[in-house]
């Protein structure tokens, strides 16, 4: 296997590992949505505040998954060592 082939293989493996970073935010957002729904069920009058806080927290949590996707795309499609 040539050096370039090894670099591409390692880039593909790294991209796959980077996409796994999307699992954490997915689980976290599901838990947050479940707790938010339970909180609205207990106190329907605070629905606006609960939803705003929950959605802001989910947006912050999603950045981890987006960074993982960005790293994966960079590893797959940007080859600075190609000649």
PyMOL Python script that loads the backbone (N, CA, C, O; Angstrom):
from pymol import cmd

cmd.read_pdbstr("""\
ATOM      1  N   UNK A   1       0.854  -1.172   0.000  1.00  0.00           N
ATOM      2  CA  UNK A   1       0.000   0.000   0.000  1.00  0.00           C
ATOM      3  C   UNK A   1       0.899   1.235   0.000  1.00  0.00           C
ATOM      4  O   UNK A   1       1.861   1.323   0.763  1.00  0.00           O
ATOM      5  N   UNK A   2       0.570   2.166  -0.857  1.00  0.00           N
ATOM      6  CA  UNK A   2       1.387   3.376  -0.948  1.00  0.00           C
ATOM      7  C   UNK A   2       1.095   4.300   0.235  1.00  0.00           C
ATOM      8  O   UNK A   2       0.120   4.120   0.966  1.00  0.00           O
ATOM      9  N   UNK A   3       1.957   5.277   0.395  1.00  0.00           N
ATOM     10  CA  UNK A   3       1.757   6.238   1.477  1.00  0.00           C
ATOM     11  C   UNK A   3       0.456   7.005   1.296  1.00  0.00           C
ATOM     12  O   UNK A   3      -0.238   7.279   2.275  1.00  0.00           O
ATOM     13  N   UNK A   4       0.117   7.352   0.067  1.00  0.00           N
ATOM     14  CA  UNK A   4      -1.116   8.079  -0.199  1.00  0.00           C
ATOM     15  C   UNK A   4      -2.330   7.210   0.118  1.00  0.00           C
ATOM     16  O   UNK A   4      -3.324   7.697   0.657  1.00  0.00           O
ATOM     17  N   UNK A   5      -2.246   5.924  -0.217  1.00  0.00           N
ATOM     18  CA  UNK A   5      -3.345   5.014   0.105  1.00  0.00           C
ATOM     19  C   UNK A   5      -3.530   4.868   1.604  1.00  0.00           C
ATOM     20  O   UNK A   5      -4.662   4.807   2.085  1.00  0.00           O
ATOM     21  N   UNK A   6      -2.454   4.813   2.335  1.00  0.00           N
ATOM     22  CA  UNK A   6      -2.530   4.725   3.799  1.00  0.00           C
ATOM     23  C   UNK A   6      -3.152   5.983   4.389  1.00  0.00           C
ATOM     24  O   UNK A   6      -3.955   5.907   5.319  1.00  0.00           O
ATOM     25  N   UNK A   7      -2.785   7.129   3.853  1.00  0.00           N
ATOM     26  CA  UNK A   7      -3.360   8.391   4.334  1.00  0.00           C
ATOM     27  C   UNK A   7      -4.859   8.425   4.067  1.00  0.00           C
ATOM     28  O   UNK A   7      -5.633   8.836   4.931  1.00  0.00           O
ATOM     29  N   UNK A   8      -5.271   8.001   2.893  1.00  0.00           N
ATOM     30  CA  UNK A   8      -6.704   7.993   2.570  1.00  0.00           C
ATOM     31  C   UNK A   8      -7.464   6.989   3.433  1.00  0.00           C
ATOM     32  O   UNK A   8      -8.584   7.267   3.861  1.00  0.00           O
ATOM     33  N   UNK A   9      -6.877   5.841   3.688  1.00  0.00           N
ATOM     34  CA  UNK A   9      -7.532   4.844   4.542  1.00  0.00           C
ATOM     35  C   UNK A   9      -7.682   5.368   5.962  1.00  0.00           C
ATOM     36  O   UNK A   9      -8.737   5.211   6.577  1.00  0.00           O
ATOM     37  N   UNK A  10      -6.644   5.982   6.476  1.00  0.00           N
ATOM     38  CA  UNK A  10      -6.725   6.548   7.830  1.00  0.00           C
ATOM     39  C   UNK A  10      -7.710   7.700   7.882  1.00  0.00           C
ATOM     40  O   UNK A  10      -8.383   7.886   8.895  1.00  0.00           O
ATOM     41  N   UNK A  11      -7.810   8.486   6.802  1.00  0.00           N
ATOM     42  CA  UNK A  11      -8.785   9.574   6.745  1.00  0.00           C
ATOM     43  C   UNK A  11     -10.208   9.026   6.777  1.00  0.00           C
ATOM     44  O   UNK A  11     -11.079   9.592   7.438  1.00  0.00           O
ATOM     45  N   UNK A  12     -10.444   7.932   6.068  1.00  0.00           N
ATOM     46  CA  UNK A  12     -11.778   7.327   6.065  1.00  0.00           C
ATOM     47  C   UNK A  12     -12.135   6.778   7.441  1.00  0.00           C
ATOM     48  O   UNK A  12     -13.267   6.940   7.896  1.00  0.00           O
ATOM     49  N   UNK A  13     -11.194   6.141   8.100  1.00  0.00           N
ATOM     50  CA  UNK A  13     -11.443   5.626   9.453  1.00  0.00           C
ATOM     51  C   UNK A  13     -11.692   6.788  10.420  1.00  0.00           C
ATOM     52  O   UNK A  13     -12.596   6.726  11.252  1.00  0.00           O
ATOM     53  N   UNK A  14     -10.888   7.840  10.305  1.00  0.00           N
ATOM     54  CA  UNK A  14     -11.084   9.008  11.155  1.00  0.00           C
ATOM     55  C   UNK A  14     -12.420   9.677  10.915  1.00  0.00           C
ATOM     56  O   UNK A  14     -13.053  10.152  11.859  1.00  0.00           O
ATOM     57  N   UNK A  15     -12.861   9.723   9.663  1.00  0.00           N
ATOM     58  CA  UNK A  15     -14.160  10.314   9.346  1.00  0.00           C
ATOM     59  C   UNK A  15     -15.288   9.499   9.973  1.00  0.00           C
ATOM     60  O   UNK A  15     -16.245  10.061  10.505  1.00  0.00           O
ATOM     61  N   UNK A  16     -15.171   8.188   9.910  1.00  0.00           N
ATOM     62  CA  UNK A  16     -16.177   7.348  10.549  1.00  0.00           C
ATOM     63  C   UNK A  16     -16.235   7.549  12.051  1.00  0.00           C
ATOM     64  O   UNK A  16     -17.317   7.584  12.637  1.00  0.00           O
ATOM     65  N   UNK A  17     -15.083   7.681  12.671  1.00  0.00           N
ATOM     66  CA  UNK A  17     -15.047   7.929  14.110  1.00  0.00           C
ATOM     67  C   UNK A  17     -15.596   9.313  14.450  1.00  0.00           C
ATOM     68  O   UNK A  17     -16.239   9.485  15.486  1.00  0.00           O
ATOM     69  N   UNK A  18     -15.352  10.297  13.591  1.00  0.00           N
ATOM     70  CA  UNK A  18     -15.847  11.650  13.846  1.00  0.00           C
ATOM     71  C   UNK A  18     -17.369  11.703  13.762  1.00  0.00           C
ATOM     72  O   UNK A  18     -17.999  12.455  14.505  1.00  0.00           O
ATOM     73  N   UNK A  19     -17.967  10.922  12.875  1.00  0.00           N
ATOM     74  CA  UNK A  19     -19.422  10.921  12.740  1.00  0.00           C
ATOM     75  C   UNK A  19     -20.080  10.301  13.973  1.00  0.00           C
ATOM     76  O   UNK A  19     -21.227  10.616  14.290  1.00  0.00           O
ATOM     77  N   UNK A  20     -19.369   9.432  14.659  1.00  0.00           N
ATOM     78  CA  UNK A  20     -19.907   8.840  15.884  1.00  0.00           C
ATOM     79  C   UNK A  20     -20.176   9.921  16.927  1.00  0.00           C
ATOM     80  O   UNK A  20     -20.954   9.701  17.855  1.00  0.00           O
ATOM     81  N   UNK A  21     -19.543  11.081  16.787  1.00  0.00           N
ATOM     82  CA  UNK A  21     -19.776  12.184  17.717  1.00  0.00           C
ATOM     83  C   UNK A  21     -21.230  12.648  17.684  1.00  0.00           C
ATOM     84  O   UNK A  21     -21.658  13.359  18.593  1.00  0.00           O
ATOM     85  N   UNK A  22     -21.991  12.274  16.679  1.00  0.00           N
ATOM     86  CA  UNK A  22     -23.403  12.648  16.599  1.00  0.00           C
ATOM     87  C   UNK A  22     -24.297  11.863  17.533  1.00  0.00           C
ATOM     88  O   UNK A  22     -25.444  12.252  17.748  1.00  0.00           O
ATOM     89  N   UNK A  23     -23.811  10.775  18.092  1.00  0.00           N
ATOM     90  CA  UNK A  23     -24.631   9.961  18.991  1.00  0.00           C
ATOM     91  C   UNK A  23     -24.900  10.690  20.300  1.00  0.00           C
ATOM     92  O   UNK A  23     -26.026  10.687  20.796  1.00  0.00           O
ATOM     93  N   UNK A  24     -23.873  11.313  20.859  1.00  0.00           N
ATOM     94  CA  UNK A  24     -24.023  12.001  22.143  1.00  0.00           C
ATOM     95  C   UNK A  24     -25.064  13.106  22.112  1.00  0.00           C
ATOM     96  O   UNK A  24     -25.950  13.124  22.967  1.00  0.00           O
ATOM     97  N   UNK A  25     -24.992  14.036  21.150  1.00  0.00           N
ATOM     98  CA  UNK A  25     -26.008  15.081  21.094  1.00  0.00           C
ATOM     99  C   UNK A  25     -27.414  14.539  20.861  1.00  0.00           C
ATOM    100  O   UNK A  25     -28.383  15.092  21.381  1.00  0.00           O
ATOM    101  N   UNK A  26     -27.534  13.470  20.091  1.00  0.00           N
ATOM    102  CA  UNK A  26     -28.855  12.887  19.859  1.00  0.00           C
ATOM    103  C   UNK A  26     -29.481  12.358  21.138  1.00  0.00           C
ATOM    104  O   UNK A  26     -30.661  12.589  21.405  1.00  0.00           O
ATOM    105  N   UNK A  27     -28.697  11.660  21.912  1.00  0.00           N
ATOM    106  CA  UNK A  27     -29.185  11.134  23.194  1.00  0.00           C
ATOM    107  C   UNK A  27     -29.490  12.284  24.150  1.00  0.00           C
ATOM    108  O   UNK A  27     -30.526  12.286  24.815  1.00  0.00           O
ATOM    109  N   UNK A  28     -28.590  13.258  24.219  1.00  0.00           N
ATOM    110  CA  UNK A  28     -28.793  14.394  25.113  1.00  0.00           C
ATOM    111  C   UNK A  28     -30.019  15.210  24.760  1.00  0.00           C
ATOM    112  O   UNK A  28     -30.746  15.652  25.650  1.00  0.00           O
ATOM    113  N   UNK A  29     -30.256  15.415  23.490  1.00  0.00           N
ATOM    114  CA  UNK A  29     -31.426  16.179  23.070  1.00  0.00           C
ATOM    115  C   UNK A  29     -32.707  15.414  23.356  1.00  0.00           C
ATOM    116  O   UNK A  29     -33.716  16.018  23.719  1.00  0.00           O
ATOM    117  N   UNK A  30     -32.685  14.103  23.202  1.00  0.00           N
ATOM    118  CA  UNK A  30     -33.861  13.311  23.538  1.00  0.00           C
ATOM    119  C   UNK A  30     -34.194  13.379  25.021  1.00  0.00           C
ATOM    120  O   UNK A  30     -35.358  13.496  25.404  1.00  0.00           O
ATOM    121  N   UNK A  31     -33.162  13.307  25.846  1.00  0.00           N
ATOM    122  CA  UNK A  31     -33.378  13.413  27.291  1.00  0.00           C
ATOM    123  C   UNK A  31     -33.912  14.794  27.641  1.00  0.00           C
ATOM    124  O   UNK A  31     -34.837  14.915  28.445  1.00  0.00           O
ATOM    125  N   UNK A  32     -33.338  15.843  27.043  1.00  0.00           N
ATOM    126  CA  UNK A  32     -33.792  17.210  27.317  1.00  0.00           C
ATOM    127  C   UNK A  32     -35.242  17.407  26.891  1.00  0.00           C
ATOM    128  O   UNK A  32     -36.022  18.036  27.607  1.00  0.00           O
ATOM    129  N   UNK A  33     -35.605  16.872  25.728  1.00  0.00           N
ATOM    130  CA  UNK A  33     -36.988  17.005  25.266  1.00  0.00           C
ATOM    131  C   UNK A  33     -37.946  16.265  26.189  1.00  0.00           C
ATOM    132  O   UNK A  33     -39.039  16.754  26.472  1.00  0.00           O
ATOM    133  N   UNK A  34     -37.547  15.102  26.654  1.00  0.00           N
ATOM    134  CA  UNK A  34     -38.397  14.352  27.585  1.00  0.00           C
ATOM    135  C   UNK A  34     -38.595  15.081  28.895  1.00  0.00           C
ATOM    136  O   UNK A  34     -39.709  15.137  29.415  1.00  0.00           O
ATOM    137  N   UNK A  35     -37.522  15.642  29.434  1.00  0.00           N
ATOM    138  CA  UNK A  35     -37.639  16.395  30.688  1.00  0.00           C
ATOM    139  C   UNK A  35     -38.424  17.685  30.475  1.00  0.00           C
ATOM    140  O   UNK A  35     -39.166  18.114  31.358  1.00  0.00           O
ATOM    141  N   UNK A  36     -38.263  18.303  29.310  1.00  0.00           N
ATOM    142  CA  UNK A  36     -39.033  19.509  29.008  1.00  0.00           C
ATOM    143  C   UNK A  36     -40.518  19.220  28.914  1.00  0.00           C
ATOM    144  O   UNK A  36     -41.335  19.991  29.418  1.00  0.00           O
ATOM    145  N   UNK A  37     -40.876  18.119  28.275  1.00  0.00           N
ATOM    146  CA  UNK A  37     -42.288  17.740  28.188  1.00  0.00           C
ATOM    147  C   UNK A  37     -42.859  17.427  29.564  1.00  0.00           C
ATOM    148  O   UNK A  37     -44.001  17.781  29.857  1.00  0.00           O
ATOM    149  N   UNK A  38     -42.079  16.771  30.403  1.00  0.00           N
ATOM    150  CA  UNK A  38     -42.542  16.479  31.767  1.00  0.00           C
ATOM    151  C   UNK A  38     -42.717  17.762  32.564  1.00  0.00           C
ATOM    152  O   UNK A  38     -43.667  17.888  33.337  1.00  0.00           O
ATOM    153  N   UNK A  39     -41.799  18.725  32.381  1.00  0.00           N
ATOM    154  CA  UNK A  39     -41.911  19.995  33.102  1.00  0.00           C
ATOM    155  C   UNK A  39     -43.134  20.785  32.656  1.00  0.00           C
ATOM    156  O   UNK A  39     -43.801  21.405  33.484  1.00  0.00           O
ATOM    157  N   UNK A  40     -43.439  20.774  31.360  1.00  0.00           N
ATOM    158  CA  UNK A  40     -44.640  21.453  30.863  1.00  0.00           C
ATOM    159  C   UNK A  40     -45.887  20.757  31.398  1.00  0.00           C
ATOM    160  O   UNK A  40     -46.884  21.416  31.694  1.00  0.00           O
ATOM    161  N   UNK A  41     -45.840  19.438  31.525  1.00  0.00           N
ATOM    162  CA  UNK A  41     -46.971  18.708  32.091  1.00  0.00           C
ATOM    163  C   UNK A  41     -47.217  19.073  33.549  1.00  0.00           C
ATOM    164  O   UNK A  41     -48.366  19.116  33.990  1.00  0.00           O
ATOM    165  N   UNK A  42     -46.159  19.334  34.295  1.00  0.00           N
ATOM    166  CA  UNK A  42     -46.303  19.712  35.706  1.00  0.00           C
ATOM    167  C   UNK A  42     -46.723  21.170  35.870  1.00  0.00           C
ATOM    168  O   UNK A  42     -47.465  21.508  36.792  1.00  0.00           O
ATOM    169  N   UNK A  43     -46.242  22.037  34.966  1.00  0.00           N
ATOM    170  CA  UNK A  43     -46.525  23.470  35.092  1.00  0.00           C
ATOM    171  C   UNK A  43     -46.797  24.050  33.706  1.00  0.00           C
ATOM    172  O   UNK A  43     -45.897  24.627  33.094  1.00  0.00           O
ATOM    173  N   UNK A  44     -48.024  23.906  33.201  1.00  0.00           N
ATOM    174  CA  UNK A  44     -48.335  24.379  31.847  1.00  0.00           C
ATOM    175  C   UNK A  44     -48.187  25.895  31.685  1.00  0.00           C
ATOM    176  O   UNK A  44     -48.003  26.373  30.565  1.00  0.00           O
ATOM    177  N   UNK A  45     -48.261  26.645  32.758  1.00  0.00           N
ATOM    178  CA  UNK A  45     -48.146  28.098  32.669  1.00  0.00           C
ATOM    179  C   UNK A  45     -46.753  28.559  32.306  1.00  0.00           C
ATOM    180  O   UNK A  45     -46.581  29.665  31.793  1.00  0.00           O
ATOM    181  N   UNK A  46     -45.763  27.740  32.560  1.00  0.00           N
ATOM    182  CA  UNK A  46     -44.372  28.111  32.268  1.00  0.00           C
ATOM    183  C   UNK A  46     -43.889  27.515  30.947  1.00  0.00           C
ATOM    184  O   UNK A  46     -42.687  27.371  30.727  1.00  0.00           O
ATOM    185  N   UNK A  47     -44.825  27.173  30.078  1.00  0.00           N
ATOM    186  CA  UNK A  47     -44.459  26.512  28.819  1.00  0.00           C
ATOM    187  C   UNK A  47     -43.479  27.338  27.993  1.00  0.00           C
ATOM    188  O   UNK A  47     -42.512  26.783  27.470  1.00  0.00           O
ATOM    189  N   UNK A  48     -43.693  28.630  27.859  1.00  0.00           N
ATOM    190  CA  UNK A  48     -42.824  29.476  27.045  1.00  0.00           C
ATOM    191  C   UNK A  48     -41.398  29.503  27.558  1.00  0.00           C
ATOM    192  O   UNK A  48     -40.450  29.368  26.783  1.00  0.00           O
ATOM    193  N   UNK A  49     -41.241  29.678  28.876  1.00  0.00           N
ATOM    194  CA  UNK A  49     -39.891  29.711  29.455  1.00  0.00           C
ATOM    195  C   UNK A  49     -39.197  28.359  29.330  1.00  0.00           C
ATOM    196  O   UNK A  49     -38.007  28.289  29.024  1.00  0.00           O
ATOM    197  N   UNK A  50     -39.948  27.287  29.569  1.00  0.00           N
ATOM    198  CA  UNK A  50     -39.366  25.943  29.504  1.00  0.00           C
ATOM    199  C   UNK A  50     -38.928  25.625  28.077  1.00  0.00           C
ATOM    200  O   UNK A  50     -37.830  25.113  27.858  1.00  0.00           O
ATOM    201  N   UNK A  51     -39.783  25.929  27.118  1.00  0.00           N
ATOM    202  CA  UNK A  51     -39.455  25.625  25.720  1.00  0.00           C
ATOM    203  C   UNK A  51     -38.259  26.449  25.242  1.00  0.00           C
ATOM    204  O   UNK A  51     -37.395  25.936  24.531  1.00  0.00           O
ATOM    205  N   UNK A  52     -38.209  27.717  25.626  1.00  0.00           N
ATOM    206  CA  UNK A  52     -37.092  28.569  25.211  1.00  0.00           C
ATOM    207  C   UNK A  52     -35.769  28.038  25.762  1.00  0.00           C
ATOM    208  O   UNK A  52     -34.783  27.928  25.034  1.00  0.00           O
ATOM    209  N   UNK A  53     -35.759  27.714  27.038  1.00  0.00           N
ATOM    210  CA  UNK A  53     -34.538  27.197  27.659  1.00  0.00           C
ATOM    211  C   UNK A  53     -34.139  25.852  27.061  1.00  0.00           C
ATOM    212  O   UNK A  53     -32.959  25.601  26.814  1.00  0.00           O
ATOM    213  N   UNK A  54     -35.129  24.988  26.828  1.00  0.00           N
ATOM    214  CA  UNK A  54     -34.839  23.672  26.269  1.00  0.00           C
ATOM    215  C   UNK A  54     -34.263  23.789  24.852  1.00  0.00           C
ATOM    216  O   UNK A  54     -33.282  23.120  24.527  1.00  0.00           O
ATOM    217  N   UNK A  55     -34.862  24.624  24.019  1.00  0.00           N
ATOM    218  CA  UNK A  55     -34.385  24.760  22.646  1.00  0.00           C
ATOM    219  C   UNK A  55     -33.000  25.402  22.590  1.00  0.00           C
ATOM    220  O   UNK A  55     -32.187  25.041  21.738  1.00  0.00           O
ATOM    221  N   UNK A  56     -32.727  26.337  23.478  1.00  0.00           N
ATOM    222  CA  UNK A  56     -31.393  26.932  23.532  1.00  0.00           C
ATOM    223  C   UNK A  56     -30.356  25.880  23.937  1.00  0.00           C
ATOM    224  O   UNK A  56     -29.270  25.815  23.362  1.00  0.00           O
ATOM    225  N   UNK A  57     -30.697  25.072  24.917  1.00  0.00           N
ATOM    226  CA  UNK A  57     -29.792  24.000  25.338  1.00  0.00           C
ATOM    227  C   UNK A  57     -29.559  22.981  24.245  1.00  0.00           C
ATOM    228  O   UNK A  57     -28.446  22.483  24.080  1.00  0.00           O
ATOM    229  N   UNK A  58     -30.616  22.666  23.490  1.00  0.00           N
ATOM    230  CA  UNK A  58     -30.449  21.704  22.401  1.00  0.00           C
ATOM    231  C   UNK A  58     -29.600  22.274  21.272  1.00  0.00           C
ATOM    232  O   UNK A  58     -28.836  21.542  20.644  1.00  0.00           O
ATOM    233  N   UNK A  59     -29.723  23.559  21.010  1.00  0.00           N
ATOM    234  CA  UNK A  59     -28.902  24.184  19.968  1.00  0.00           C
ATOM    235  C   UNK A  59     -27.425  24.142  20.361  1.00  0.00           C
ATOM    236  O   UNK A  59     -26.562  23.900  19.517  1.00  0.00           O
ATOM    237  N   UNK A  60     -27.140  24.373  21.624  1.00  0.00           N
ATOM    238  CA  UNK A  60     -25.755  24.323  22.099  1.00  0.00           C
ATOM    239  C   UNK A  60     -25.227  22.887  22.023  1.00  0.00           C
ATOM    240  O   UNK A  60     -24.079  22.666  21.637  1.00  0.00           O
ATOM    241  N   UNK A  61     -26.061  21.918  22.390  1.00  0.00           N
ATOM    242  CA  UNK A  61     -25.634  20.518  22.365  1.00  0.00           C
ATOM    243  C   UNK A  61     -25.390  20.029  20.937  1.00  0.00           C
ATOM    244  O   UNK A  61     -24.534  19.173  20.712  1.00  0.00           O
ATOM    245  N   UNK A  62     -26.133  20.566  19.981  1.00  0.00           N
ATOM    246  CA  UNK A  62     -26.020  20.108  18.602  1.00  0.00           C
ATOM    247  C   UNK A  62     -24.697  20.526  17.970  1.00  0.00           C
ATOM    248  O   UNK A  62     -24.269  19.920  16.987  1.00  0.00           O
ATOM    249  N   UNK A  63     -24.046  21.541  18.511  1.00  0.00           N
ATOM    250  CA  UNK A  63     -22.792  21.984  17.909  1.00  0.00           C
ATOM    251  C   UNK A  63     -21.739  20.878  17.930  1.00  0.00           C
ATOM    252  O   UNK A  63     -20.901  20.807  17.032  1.00  0.00           O
ATOM    253  N   UNK A  64     -21.774  20.023  18.936  1.00  0.00           N
ATOM    254  CA  UNK A  64     -20.810  18.917  18.992  1.00  0.00           C
ATOM    255  C   UNK A  64     -20.986  17.992  17.789  1.00  0.00           C
ATOM    256  O   UNK A  64     -20.008  17.595  17.156  1.00  0.00           O
ATOM    257  N   UNK A  65     -22.225  17.654  17.480  1.00  0.00           N
ATOM    258  CA  UNK A  65     -22.486  16.805  16.325  1.00  0.00           C
ATOM    259  C   UNK A  65     -22.105  17.468  15.015  1.00  0.00           C
ATOM    260  O   UNK A  65     -21.592  16.814  14.107  1.00  0.00           O
ATOM    261  N   UNK A  66     -22.358  18.773  14.918  1.00  0.00           N
ATOM    262  CA  UNK A  66     -21.998  19.488  13.691  1.00  0.00           C
ATOM    263  C   UNK A  66     -20.489  19.572  13.516  1.00  0.00           C
ATOM    264  O   UNK A  66     -19.987  19.479  12.396  1.00  0.00           O
ATOM    265  N   UNK A  67     -19.761  19.748  14.622  1.00  0.00           N
ATOM    266  CA  UNK A  67     -18.299  19.758  14.522  1.00  0.00           C
ATOM    267  C   UNK A  67     -17.782  18.396  14.073  1.00  0.00           C
ATOM    268  O   UNK A  67     -16.847  18.321  13.277  1.00  0.00           O
ATOM    269  N   UNK A  68     -18.378  17.331  14.571  1.00  0.00           N
ATOM    270  CA  UNK A  68     -17.985  15.989  14.145  1.00  0.00           C
ATOM    271  C   UNK A  68     -18.231  15.781  12.659  1.00  0.00           C
ATOM    272  O   UNK A  68     -17.403  15.197  11.960  1.00  0.00           O
ATOM    273  N   UNK A  69     -19.387  16.266  12.176  1.00  0.00           N
ATOM    274  CA  UNK A  69     -19.697  16.153  10.754  1.00  0.00           C
ATOM    275  C   UNK A  69     -18.717  16.973   9.920  1.00  0.00           C
ATOM    276  O   UNK A  69     -18.272  16.520   8.866  1.00  0.00           O
ATOM    277  N   UNK A  70     -18.380  18.169  10.382  1.00  0.00           N
ATOM    278  CA  UNK A  70     -17.427  19.016   9.668  1.00  0.00           C
ATOM    279  C   UNK A  70     -16.059  18.345   9.580  1.00  0.00           C
ATOM    280  O   UNK A  70     -15.427  18.358   8.523  1.00  0.00           O
ATOM    281  N   UNK A  71     -15.609  17.770  10.667  1.00  0.00           N
ATOM    282  CA  UNK A  71     -14.318  17.082  10.665  1.00  0.00           C
ATOM    283  C   UNK A  71     -14.354  15.899   9.703  1.00  0.00           C
ATOM    284  O   UNK A  71     -13.392  15.666   8.971  1.00  0.00           O
ATOM    285  N   UNK A  72     -15.457  15.153   9.699  1.00  0.00           N
ATOM    286  CA  UNK A  72     -15.568  14.007   8.792  1.00  0.00           C
ATOM    287  C   UNK A  72     -15.519  14.453   7.333  1.00  0.00           C
ATOM    288  O   UNK A  72     -14.831  13.838   6.518  1.00  0.00           O
ATOM    289  N   UNK A  73     -16.243  15.515   7.002  1.00  0.00           N
ATOM    290  CA  UNK A  73     -16.227  15.999   5.618  1.00  0.00           C
ATOM    291  C   UNK A  73     -14.845  16.503   5.216  1.00  0.00           C
ATOM    292  O   UNK A  73     -14.399  16.282   4.091  1.00  0.00           O
ATOM    293  N   UNK A  74     -14.181  17.172   6.129  1.00  0.00           N
ATOM    294  CA  UNK A  74     -12.825  17.634   5.824  1.00  0.00           C
ATOM    295  C   UNK A  74     -11.879  16.454   5.601  1.00  0.00           C
ATOM    296  O   UNK A  74     -11.054  16.481   4.688  1.00  0.00           O
ATOM    297  N   UNK A  75     -11.997  15.431   6.427  1.00  0.00           N
ATOM    298  CA  UNK A  75     -11.126  14.266   6.268  1.00  0.00           C
ATOM    299  C   UNK A  75     -11.389  13.530   4.950  1.00  0.00           C
ATOM    300  O   UNK A  75     -10.460  12.995   4.345  1.00  0.00           O
ATOM    301  N   UNK A  76     -12.636  13.502   4.509  1.00  0.00           N
ATOM    302  CA  UNK A  76     -12.960  12.758   3.300  1.00  0.00           C
ATOM    303  C   UNK A  76     -12.655  13.520   2.004  1.00  0.00           C
ATOM    304  O   UNK A  76     -12.236  12.929   1.008  1.00  0.00           O
ATOM    305  N   UNK A  77     -12.873  14.839   2.034  1.00  0.00           N
ATOM    306  CA  UNK A  77     -12.817  15.556   0.756  1.00  0.00           C
ATOM    307  C   UNK A  77     -11.660  16.543   0.629  1.00  0.00           C
ATOM    308  O   UNK A  77     -11.449  17.081  -0.458  1.00  0.00           O
ATOM    309  N   UNK A  78     -10.919  16.798   1.671  1.00  0.00           N
ATOM    310  CA  UNK A  78      -9.778  17.711   1.581  1.00  0.00           C
ATOM    311  C   UNK A  78      -8.508  16.877   1.722  1.00  0.00           C
ATOM    312  O   UNK A  78      -8.228  16.317   2.782  1.00  0.00           O
ATOM    313  N   UNK A  79      -7.759  16.808   0.648  1.00  0.00           N
ATOM    314  CA  UNK A  79      -6.534  16.021   0.644  1.00  0.00           C
ATOM    315  C   UNK A  79      -5.348  16.939   0.365  1.00  0.00           C
ATOM    316  O   UNK A  79      -4.930  17.077  -0.784  1.00  0.00           O
ATOM    317  N   UNK A  80      -4.814  17.555   1.386  1.00  0.00           N
ATOM    318  CA  UNK A  80      -3.718  18.507   1.153  1.00  0.00           C
ATOM    319  C   UNK A  80      -2.423  17.841   0.690  1.00  0.00           C
ATOM    320  O   UNK A  80      -1.536  18.520   0.173  1.00  0.00           O
ATOM    321  N   UNK A  81      -2.301  16.543   0.864  1.00  0.00           N
ATOM    322  CA  UNK A  81      -1.067  15.876   0.496  1.00  0.00           C
ATOM    323  C   UNK A  81      -1.085  15.310  -0.920  1.00  0.00           C
ATOM    324  O   UNK A  81      -0.090  14.748  -1.377  1.00  0.00           O
ATOM    325  N   UNK A  82      -2.226  15.459  -1.626  1.00  0.00           N
ATOM    326  CA  UNK A  82      -2.276  14.990  -3.016  1.00  0.00           C
ATOM    327  C   UNK A  82      -1.332  15.826  -3.877  1.00  0.00           C
ATOM    328  O   UNK A  82      -1.193  17.037  -3.704  1.00  0.00           O
ATOM    329  N   UNK A  83      -0.708  15.145  -4.783  1.00  0.00           N
ATOM    330  CA  UNK A  83       0.243  15.836  -5.661  1.00  0.00           C
ATOM    331  C   UNK A  83      -0.365  15.993  -7.039  1.00  0.00           C
ATOM    332  O   UNK A  83       0.271  16.550  -7.934  1.00  0.00           O
TER     333      UNK A  83
END
""", "prot")
cmd.dss("prot")
cmd.show_as("cartoon", "prot")
cmd.util.cbc("prot")
cmd.orient("prot")
